[in-house]
Amino acid sequence: MDREKAVVTVTGRDEVGILASVSACCANANASVIEMTQSVKQDFFTMMMVISVEQMNVTIAELQDAILKELPTMDVHVMHENIFNSMHRI
């Protein structure tokens, strides 16, 4: 069964609690984390998370704003899978 999904990306200087902050914002929005990858290279943090948004109680823009409020020094994007797929189609 396919779920309606969104892609969350977070980049910036590494700091304690990035993953916890993003996960908490997703949980508060009733968005379930499906898959996540992260890496730190020379103090630069990158993360991509796929979340289920079909039961979410806020808009995608509101979720992005909530994450940015928790991580104001990071670059955060939340994109519905349709937009993400359209942008990355060959």
All heavy atoms as an XYZ file, in Angstrom:
691
protein
N       0.843     -1.199      0.000
C       0.000      0.000      0.000
C       0.881      1.253      0.000
O       1.731      1.425      0.853
C      -0.900     -0.036      1.240
C      -1.768      1.161      1.417
S      -2.740      0.950      2.922
C      -3.681      2.403      2.863
N       0.689      2.107     -0.988
C       1.449      3.350     -1.054
C       0.873      4.368     -0.089
O      -0.344      4.502      0.051
C       1.414      3.929     -2.468
C       2.344      3.189     -3.406
O       3.220      2.459     -2.906
O       2.190      3.339     -4.622
N       1.761      5.074      0.583
C       1.354      6.147      1.485
C       1.687      7.479      0.842
O       2.619      7.579      0.055
C       2.118      6.052      2.801
C       1.886      4.791      3.572
C       2.536      4.909      4.915
N       3.629      3.960      5.005
C       4.330      3.757      6.090
N       4.061      4.425      7.188
N       5.301      2.895      6.103
N       0.919      8.500      1.198
C       1.232      9.856      0.753
C       2.441     10.320      1.556
O       2.443     10.261      2.780
C       0.028     10.767      0.993
C       0.169     12.108      0.359
C      -1.088     12.955      0.511
O      -2.152     12.403      0.838
O      -0.968     14.163      0.307
N       3.480     10.776      0.845
C       4.747     11.074      1.505
C       5.245     12.482      1.200
O       4.797     13.114      0.251
C       5.814     10.073      1.050
C       5.507      8.646      1.448
C       6.488      7.684      0.841
C       6.058      7.411     -0.558
N       6.433      6.169     -1.146
N       6.183     12.900      2.019
C       6.911     14.149      1.797
C       8.374     13.891      2.104
O       8.724     12.949      2.814
C       6.371     15.265      2.684
N       9.238     14.748      1.555
C      10.671     14.661      1.782
C      11.094     15.871      2.608
O      10.756     17.011      2.279
C      11.432     14.645      0.434
C      12.932     14.643      0.667
C      11.004     13.447     -0.402
N      11.811     15.601      3.702
C      12.340     16.647      4.575
C      13.853     16.644      4.406
O      14.487     15.594      4.532
C      11.996     16.368      6.054
C      12.572     17.459      6.954
C      10.501     16.215      6.258
N      14.431     17.809      4.093
C      15.885     17.913      4.042
C      16.346     18.978      5.028
O      15.687     20.012      5.194
C      16.402     18.267      2.628
O      15.854     19.513      2.221
C      16.044     17.190      1.622
N      17.451     18.681      5.694
C      18.025     19.608      6.666
C      19.532     19.630      6.423
O      20.168     18.578      6.372
C      17.738     19.161      8.117
C      18.364     20.125      9.113
C      16.239     19.034      8.370
N      20.082     20.830      6.262
C      21.528     20.983      6.095
C      22.011     22.159      6.930
O      21.263     23.100      7.190
C      21.928     21.219      4.623
O      21.258     22.375      4.135
C      21.584     20.030      3.751
N      23.269     22.089      7.332
C      23.870     23.180      8.088
C      24.990     22.675      8.974
O      25.401     21.521      8.889
N      25.480     23.537      9.832
C      26.528     23.158     10.784
C      25.972     22.150     11.778
O      24.855     22.316     12.273
C      27.044     24.373     11.551
C      27.834     25.304     10.702
C      29.271     24.840     10.649
N      30.016     25.711      9.729
C      31.067     25.312      9.058
N      31.514     24.094      9.190
N      31.670     26.137      8.260
N      26.754     21.115     12.051
C      26.312     20.087     12.984
C      26.146     20.668     14.383
O      26.934     21.510     14.816
C      27.331     18.945     13.006
C      26.821     17.733     13.757
O      25.590     17.511     13.792
O      27.665     16.990     14.311
N      25.093     20.244     15.057
C      24.843     20.625     16.445
C      24.066     19.496     17.111
O      23.476     18.650     16.434
C      24.081     21.948     16.533
C      22.758     21.961     15.810
C      22.102     23.331     15.783
O      22.663     24.256     15.171
O      21.015     23.464     16.371
N      24.071     19.482     18.408
C      23.381     18.444     19.169
C      21.874     18.582     19.003
O      21.335     19.684     19.059
C      23.763     18.537     20.674
C      22.926     17.571     21.499
C      25.234     18.267     20.860
N      21.185     17.461     18.759
C      19.729     17.424     18.802
C      18.998     17.694     17.507
O      17.775     17.851     17.525
N      19.699     17.728     16.372
C      19.014     18.020     15.102
C      17.972     16.947     14.807
O      16.797     17.246     14.575
C      20.007     18.135     13.933
C      20.979     19.292     14.167
C      19.254     18.313     12.618
C      22.146     19.315     13.192
N      18.397     15.698     14.808
C      17.483     14.592     14.501
C      16.325     14.548     15.496
O      15.166     14.362     15.104
C      18.232     13.269     14.486
C      17.411     12.026     14.190
C      16.676     12.152     12.864
C      18.303     10.800     14.190
N      16.618     14.758     16.768
C      15.569     14.755     17.793
C      14.559     15.875     17.562
O      13.344     15.659     17.691
C      16.200     14.898     19.183
N      15.032     17.049     17.185
C      14.135     18.187     16.939
C      13.221     17.931     15.744
O      12.010     18.185     15.810
C      14.937     19.463     16.704
O      15.630     19.836     17.861
N      13.800     17.435     14.651
C      13.001     17.159     13.457
C      11.983     16.052     13.751
O      10.807     16.176     13.400
C      13.896     16.794     12.252
C      13.048     16.397     11.053
C      14.810     17.945     11.899
N      12.428     15.006     14.411
C      11.529     13.893     14.741
C      10.383     14.346     15.653
O       9.242     13.942     15.461
C      12.308     12.762     15.412
O      13.245     12.227     14.524
N      10.688     15.196     16.631
C       9.654     15.702     17.531
C       8.631     16.553     16.779
O       7.423     16.442     17.008
C      10.285     16.505     18.666
N       9.108     17.394     15.861
C       8.192     18.212     15.055
C       7.291     17.320     14.204
O       6.090     17.582     14.078
C       8.963     19.188     14.178
S       9.739     20.548     15.078
N       7.858     16.281     13.623
C       7.059     15.346     12.825
C       6.021     14.638     13.704
O       4.857     14.515     13.311
C       7.961     14.323     12.138
S       8.938     15.016     10.791
N       6.439     14.195     14.877
C       5.507     13.520     15.786
C       4.372     14.459     16.211
O       3.204     14.056     16.227
C       6.251     13.003     17.013
N       4.704     15.708     16.513
C       3.682     16.692     16.895
C       2.698     16.952     15.765
O       1.538     17.280     16.008
C       4.325     18.001     17.338
C       5.022     17.872     18.669
O       4.746     16.979     19.456
N       5.977     18.756     18.914
N       3.166     16.814     14.527
C       2.316     17.028     13.352
C       1.601     15.750     12.915
O       0.868     15.752     11.932
C       3.155     17.561     12.196
N       1.822     14.668     13.659
C       1.240     13.354     13.334
C       1.750     12.826     11.988
O       1.026     12.184     11.244
C      -0.289     13.400     13.370
C      -0.891     12.035     13.618
O      -0.341     11.250     14.383
N      -1.994     11.733     12.964
N       3.010     13.130     11.698
C       3.669     12.636     10.489
C       4.622     11.525     10.906
O       5.473     11.719     11.765
C       4.435     13.756      9.802
N       4.475     10.387     10.301
C       5.270      9.223     10.649
C       6.550      9.180      9.822
O       6.527      9.383      8.610
C       4.426      7.986     10.362
O       4.952      6.867     10.972
N       7.691      8.931     10.468
C       8.966      8.819      9.762
C       9.037      7.435      9.122
O       8.903      6.417      9.790
C      10.158      9.036     10.714
C      11.477      8.826      9.983
C      10.098     10.424     11.332
N       9.246      7.411      7.804
C       9.339      6.158      7.057
C      10.801      5.755      6.886
O      11.166      4.594      7.067
C       8.671      6.294      5.674
C       7.190      6.625      5.844
C       8.870      5.041      4.841
C       6.500      7.021      4.545
N      11.633      6.718      6.522
C      13.033      6.440      6.230
C      13.850      7.696      6.491
O      13.359      8.807      6.303
C      13.153      6.045      4.756
C      14.434      5.431      4.353
C      14.375      4.907      2.920
O      13.278      4.731      2.360
O      15.453      4.711      2.372
N      15.111      7.508      6.922
C      15.936      8.661      7.229
C      17.396      8.302      6.984
O      17.831      7.192      7.260
C      15.738      9.055      8.701
C      16.351     10.360      9.119
S      18.101     10.365      9.528
C      18.233      9.090     10.734
N      18.134      9.256      6.445
C      19.575      9.117      6.305
C      20.219     10.442      6.685
O      19.642     11.507      6.438
C      19.986      8.693      4.870
O      21.394      8.503      4.827
C      19.572      9.710      3.845
N      21.382     10.356      7.316
C      22.101     11.575      7.692
C      23.586     11.317      7.620
O      24.034     10.168      7.681
C      21.731     12.033      9.101
C      22.279     11.129     10.193
C      22.059     11.689     11.585
O      21.103     12.401     11.830
N      22.937     11.363     12.498
N      24.332     12.395      7.461
C      25.786     12.280      7.531
C      26.369     13.597      8.022
O      25.743     14.653      7.907
C      26.386     11.893      6.180
O      26.251     12.938      5.262
N      27.555     13.504      8.575
C      28.290     14.681      9.019
C      29.666     14.610      8.368
O      30.392     13.631      8.535
C      28.427     14.728     10.557
C      29.223     15.954     10.975
C      27.063     14.707     11.221
N      29.994     15.624      7.607
C      31.293     15.729      6.949
C      31.911     17.062      7.348
O      31.354     18.121      7.046
C      31.140     15.697      5.421
C      30.381     14.505      4.909
C      31.313     13.386      4.550
C      30.517     12.337      3.802
N      30.707     11.017      4.248
N      33.049     16.997      8.040
C      33.753     18.199      8.483
C      32.802     19.203      9.136
O      32.746     20.369      8.763
C      34.499     18.838      7.319
C      35.570     17.936      6.751
C      36.340     18.580      5.615
O      36.136     19.738      5.278
N      37.236     17.826      5.020
N      32.034     18.747     10.088
C      31.085     19.570     10.864
C      29.889     20.068     10.070
O      29.133     20.909     10.542
C      31.785     20.774     11.527
C      32.816     20.345     12.555
O      32.587     19.313     13.226
O      33.833     21.031     12.696
N      29.696     19.586      8.830
C      28.542     19.977      8.035
C      27.544     18.824      8.035
O      27.855     17.721      7.603
C      28.961     20.340      6.604
C      27.900     21.085      5.847
C      27.602     22.401      6.160
C      27.194     20.464      4.846
C      26.611     23.094      5.470
C      26.204     21.147      4.152
C      25.919     22.464      4.467
N      26.342     19.090      8.518
C      25.295     18.084      8.697
C      24.356     18.079      7.493
O      23.942     19.140      7.022
C      24.493     18.427      9.957
C      23.336     17.525     10.224
C      23.487     16.385     10.985
C      22.067     17.805      9.715
C      22.414     15.544     11.239
C      20.995     16.977      9.961
C      21.169     15.844     10.726
N      24.018     16.900      7.002
C      22.982     16.751      5.978
C      22.068     15.608      6.371
O      22.526     14.576      6.873
C      23.576     16.455      4.576
O      24.305     15.235      4.626
C      24.466     17.568      4.104
N      20.789     15.801      6.156
C      19.808     14.769      6.468
C      18.698     14.798      5.433
O      18.276     15.866      4.983
C      19.185     15.006      7.845
C      18.162     13.944      8.215
S      17.282     14.317      9.737
C      16.116     15.517      9.144
N      18.237     13.623      5.058
C      17.043     13.498      4.235
C      16.128     12.506      4.931
O      16.559     11.423      5.335
C      17.369     13.012      2.828
C      16.141     13.036      1.937
S      16.522     12.672      0.232
C      15.957     10.992      0.173
N      14.878     12.890      5.080
C      13.891     12.070      5.767
C      12.660     11.963      4.877
O      12.215     12.956      4.310
C      13.541     12.736      7.107
C      12.574     12.003      7.973
S      12.238     12.923      9.515
C      13.681     12.493     10.485
N      12.123     10.766      4.767
C      10.856     10.557      4.074
C       9.812     10.322      5.154
O      10.006      9.487      6.048
C      10.934      9.355      3.102
C       9.583      9.133      2.425
C      12.027      9.564      2.067
N       8.727     11.089      5.088
C       7.673     10.984      6.107
C       6.326     10.701      5.446
O       6.100     11.054      4.295
C       7.579     12.271      6.964
C       7.250     13.491      6.103
C       8.859     12.480      7.760
C       6.978     14.772      6.878
N       5.456     10.064      6.201
C       4.079      9.858      5.761
C       3.264     11.064      6.211
O       3.287     11.436      7.388
C       3.518      8.582      6.400
O       2.142      8.458      6.113
N       2.541     11.687      5.268
C       1.802     12.912      5.595
C       0.287     12.739      5.506
O      -0.454     13.699      5.703
C       2.247     14.090      4.690
C       3.702     14.434      4.946
C       2.023     13.798      3.222
N      -0.169     11.527      5.250
C      -1.608     11.343      5.037
C      -2.437     11.602      6.294
O      -3.606     11.975      6.195
C      -1.892      9.951      4.474
C      -1.397      8.824      5.330
C      -1.303      7.515      4.575
O      -1.303      7.528      3.342
O      -1.225      6.487      5.256
N      -1.869     11.451      7.477
C      -2.589     11.696      8.733
C      -2.132     12.981      9.426
O      -2.493     13.227     10.575
C      -2.384     10.508      9.690
C      -2.869      9.184      9.153
C      -4.376      9.145      8.983
O      -5.120      9.629      9.832
N      -4.840      8.598      7.870
N      -1.354     13.790      8.719
C      -0.782     14.978      9.324
C      -1.870     15.989      9.703
O      -2.842     16.157      8.981
C       0.222     15.616      8.344
C       1.310     16.362      9.036
S       2.773     16.656      8.016
C       2.155     17.685      6.722
N      -1.688     16.644     10.858
C      -2.680     17.596     11.361
C      -2.295     19.062     11.098
O      -2.925     19.967     11.636
C      -2.934     17.356     12.854
C      -1.673     17.413     13.677
O      -0.693     18.046     13.294
N      -1.684     16.746     14.822
N      -1.257     19.278     10.287
C      -0.839     20.617      9.867
C      -0.506     20.545      8.379
O      -0.408     19.457      7.821
C       0.395     21.123     10.658
C       0.106     21.253     12.137
C       1.602     20.226     10.425
N      -0.317     21.690      7.754
C       0.100     21.699      6.349
C       1.607     21.434      6.269
O       2.333     21.545      7.267
C      -0.204     23.053      5.678
O       0.634     24.053      6.278
C      -1.677     23.430      5.809
N       2.065     21.132      5.083
C       3.502     20.929      4.875
C       4.262     22.214      5.198
O       5.320     22.177      5.821
C       3.770     20.423      3.444
C       3.322     18.951      3.358
C       5.227     20.594      3.047
C       3.434     18.322      1.997
N       3.722     23.358      4.805
C       4.373     24.646      5.107
C       4.449     24.875      6.615
O       5.462     25.379      7.121
C       3.621     25.788      4.433
N       3.399     24.514      7.338
C       3.408     24.679      8.799
C       4.431     23.755      9.455
O       5.094     24.143     10.422
C       2.016     24.433      9.372
C       1.021     25.520      9.030
C      -0.422     25.166      9.371
O      -0.784     23.966      9.385
O      -1.195     26.122      9.617
N       4.574     22.538      8.927
C       5.598     21.628      9.455
C       6.984     22.205      9.215
O       7.828     22.214     10.113
C       5.475     20.239      8.820
C       6.579     19.250      9.212
C       6.603     19.012     10.721
C       6.403     17.940      8.458
N       7.229     22.712      8.022
C       8.525     23.323      7.728
C       8.798     24.487      8.671
O       9.901     24.611      9.210
C       8.567     23.803      6.279
C       9.895     24.441      5.895
C       9.993     24.730      4.412
O       9.793     23.831      3.601
N      10.309     25.960      4.068
N       7.804     25.329      8.905
C       7.965     26.465      9.821
C       8.275     25.994     11.245
O       9.094     26.598     11.937
C       6.717     27.350      9.825
C       6.546     28.137      8.537
O       7.516     28.250      7.754
O       5.423     28.634      8.306
N       7.618     24.911     11.684
C       7.856     24.376     13.031
C       9.293     23.874     13.169
O       9.952     24.117     14.192
C       6.861     23.258     13.334
N       9.780     23.198     12.140
C      11.160     22.703     12.178
C      12.137     23.870     12.165
O      13.117     23.895     12.931
C      11.431     21.733     11.009
C      10.539     20.488     11.129
C      12.909     21.331     10.987
C      10.557     19.594      9.900
N      11.887     24.869     11.316
C      12.752     26.054     11.269
C      12.775     26.803     12.599
O      13.806     27.344     12.998
C      12.298     26.994     10.156
C      12.738     26.611      8.755
C      11.965     27.412      7.709
C      14.236     26.806      8.590
N      11.643     26.809     13.294
C      11.583     27.467     14.605
C      12.491     26.743     15.602
O      13.151     27.373     16.417
C      10.139     27.504     15.111
C       9.964     28.245     16.401
C       8.513     28.324     16.808
C       8.384     29.042     18.137
N       7.007     29.050     18.617
N      12.528     25.416     15.514
C      13.377     24.616     16.403
C      14.847     24.667     16.001
O      15.725     24.540     16.842
C      12.914     23.154     16.409
C      11.567     22.930     17.050
C      11.573     23.281     18.533
O      12.513     22.876     19.248
O      10.635     23.980     18.972
N      15.101     24.821     14.702
C      16.472     24.803     14.172
C      16.719     26.036     13.303
O      16.911     25.932     12.092
C      16.687     23.526     13.347
C      16.511     22.210     14.083
C      16.468     21.049     13.105
C      17.620     22.021     15.113
N      16.729     27.227     13.895
C      16.803     28.459     13.102
C      18.103     28.644     12.312
O      18.120     29.408     11.347
C      16.633     29.571     14.144
C      17.032     28.951     15.436
C      16.667     27.494     15.325
N      19.156     27.943     12.678
C      20.419     28.106     11.961
C      20.572     27.116     10.808
O      21.569     27.162     10.081
C      21.620     27.929     12.918
O      21.610     26.596     13.435
C      21.572     28.938     14.049
N      19.589     26.241     10.617
C      19.672     25.206      9.595
C      18.861     25.600      8.359
O      17.950     26.416      8.433
C      19.137     23.878     10.142
C      19.820     23.396     11.414
S      21.577     23.104     11.233
C      21.556     21.522     10.456
N      19.211     24.992      7.235
C      18.442     25.140      5.998
C      17.489     23.958      5.941
O      17.929     22.801      5.892
C      19.402     25.142      4.802
C      18.695     25.417      3.490
O      17.647     26.078      3.492
O      19.212     24.955      2.450
N      16.181     24.225      5.987
C      15.166     23.172      6.083
C      14.178     23.305      4.929
O      13.702     24.400      4.640
C      14.381     23.280      7.419
C      13.272     22.254      7.493
C      15.325     23.149      8.611
N      13.886     22.168      4.292
C      12.878     22.128      3.235
C      11.993     20.912      3.449
O      12.493     19.817      3.721
C      13.525     22.043      1.846
C      14.384     23.205      1.522
N      13.873     24.387      1.049
C      15.714     23.387      1.634
C      14.870     25.245      0.880
N      15.991     24.661      1.235
N      10.680     21.111      3.325
C       9.723     20.007      3.360
C       8.935     20.095      2.064
O       8.339     21.129      1.760
C       8.779     20.093      4.583
C       7.839     18.898      4.604
C       9.580     20.185      5.884
N       8.972     19.019      1.296
C       8.389     19.026     -0.042
C       7.516     17.785     -0.232
O       7.969     16.669      0.029
C       9.550     18.990     -1.046
C       9.272     19.578     -2.363
S      10.754     19.533     -3.431
C      12.065     20.073     -2.373
N       6.280     17.978     -0.680
C       5.423     16.839     -0.986
C       6.079     15.995     -2.064
O       6.760     16.521     -2.948
C       4.039     17.310     -1.445
C       3.042     16.212     -1.498
N       2.928     15.367     -2.574
C       2.133     15.793     -0.583
C       1.986     14.480     -2.336
N       1.485     14.711     -1.128
N       5.888     14.698     -2.010
C       6.542     13.791     -2.960
C       6.225     14.132     -4.414
O       7.077     13.940     -5.285
C       6.168     12.336     -2.672
C       4.715     12.006     -2.921
C       4.379     10.552     -2.638
O       5.202      9.664     -2.921
O       3.282     10.309     -2.125
N       5.039     14.643     -4.708
C       4.698     14.986     -6.093
C       5.614     16.080     -6.635
O       6.072     16.018     -7.776
C       3.242     15.433     -6.197
C       2.271     14.317     -5.904
O       2.617     13.137     -5.974
N       1.055     14.674     -5.538
N       5.879     17.091     -5.822
C       6.774     18.169     -6.230
C       8.198     17.640     -6.341
O       8.906     17.911     -7.309
C       6.705     19.351     -5.242
C       5.304     19.975     -5.282
C       7.777     20.390     -5.556
C       5.053     20.983     -4.198
N       8.612     16.863     -5.359
C       9.960     16.296     -5.373
C      10.161     15.430     -6.611
O      11.167     15.554     -7.309
C      10.186     15.472     -4.101
C      11.588     14.967     -3.959
C      12.574     15.767     -3.402
C      11.932     13.694     -4.376
C      13.875     15.308     -3.270
C      13.228     13.225     -4.249
C      14.200     14.039     -3.687
N       9.201     14.572     -6.902
C       9.306     13.692     -8.079
C       9.340     14.496     -9.373
O      10.105     14.179    -10.280
C       8.150     12.692     -8.104
C       8.271     11.645     -7.028
O       9.356     11.371     -6.534
N       7.150     11.075     -6.635
N       8.514     15.523     -9.479
C       8.479     16.348    -10.687
C       9.805     17.077    -10.905
O      10.292     17.189    -12.025
C       7.354     17.374    -10.614
O       6.110     16.729    -10.623
N      10.399     17.562     -9.826
C      11.658     18.288     -9.927
C      12.819     17.386    -10.329
O      13.788     17.831    -10.916
C      12.000     18.951     -8.580
C      11.171     20.157     -8.261
S      11.558     20.832     -6.633
C      13.315     21.002     -6.676
N      12.730     16.105     -9.994
C      13.856     15.202    -10.212
C      13.593     14.176    -11.305
O      14.291     13.178    -11.409
C      14.224     14.517     -8.891
C      14.744     15.491     -7.904
N      13.907     16.187     -7.051
C      15.997     15.954     -7.653
C      14.639     17.000     -6.309
N      15.897     16.886     -6.657
N      12.603     14.423    -12.130
C      12.314     13.545    -13.263
C      13.305     13.831    -14.378
O      13.596     14.971    -14.684
C      10.881     13.812    -13.743
C      10.289     12.624    -14.481
C       8.811     12.814    -14.680
N       8.135     12.201    -13.543
C       6.983     12.604    -13.058
N       6.360     13.620    -13.591
N       6.432     11.992    -12.053
N      13.808     12.779    -14.980
C      14.791     12.938    -16.057
C      14.092     13.133    -17.380
O      13.145     12.514    -17.717
C      15.736     11.717    -16.111
C      16.548     11.659    -14.844
C      16.636     11.795    -17.328
C      17.430     10.450    -14.723
